[in-house]
């Protein structure tokens, strides 16, 4: 009887690396950036250690550093000086996101600049769209606003727009608006399966995007549902999404896997603020080995089937990889 000994292939770092099934590459990471219009809104985010709200020049500097490390895509979130019921700062051609797009592309033409496309940071009520007379989010009015904003971002030379609102039909409307204006090369990375999650808390602090009343469960997805997620993804692909996204990441790895098995488009996953914050808290308390924990989490996304990982750990991970390469060369 031949002894079956799988441990032979776990004997050393070199052997384990040789047979490793999945690897996280720096160039598949996307770094989210919070960019504030007013100087008083910049600075560290208490619930997200190591992450800051940046000024426009600070966002350019950060993008340069990320690009040099091999992280060649950023996802922009704007923090405007003015908010109102119509999210007018969002589609202002001189607003914080269009201005940041132009500045980064001028400094780093090869950097892929993606822009989150939503209204929650720009409305005075904190919801993701325009409200009707009853105080509900008006789907079609919001879709029209998103299409208008996408066109403004495209004019600023954005590479990717990322609608995160979860309105019905928004991908098709955005694709049509872009194509009609000659922006066929602007890709759409749709937040296709975005759940009404408890893991968004630190982001809402960072972006000032907490709803002033109610919640977002009438438009974001119910956490127990996965078949519904497949339907949402199918609709977005049919409407022209180039990339589909699952958000959050860790509690929804099964959804990432289902998306990978059912669709032949790139799949992104968003390792969201709450996931980042809880890991950082455990690491700070000495409860977890930080490097190993981050590696394990990022590998879980790739193993589940994600092609693109949006994560606040992007710079930290890339810095460590560069340090490891330098040590090997030494």
Secondary structure, 3 states (H helix, E strand, C coil): CCCCCHHHHHCCHHHHHHCCCCCCCHHHEEEEEEEECCHHHCEECCCCCCCEEECHHHHHHHHHHHHHHCCCEEEEEEECCCCECCCCCCCCCCCHHHHHHHHHHHHCCCCEEEEEECCCCCECCCCCCCECCCCCECHHHHHHHHHHHHHHHHHCCCCEEEECCCCCCHHHHHHHHHHHCCCCCCEEEEEEEEECCHHHHHHHHHHCCCCCCCCCCCCCECCCCCHHHHHHHHHHHHHCCCEEEEECCHHHHHHHHHHHHHCCCEEEEEECHHHHHHHHHHHHCCCCCHHHHHHHHHHHHHHHCCCEEEECCHHHHHHHHHHHHHHHHC
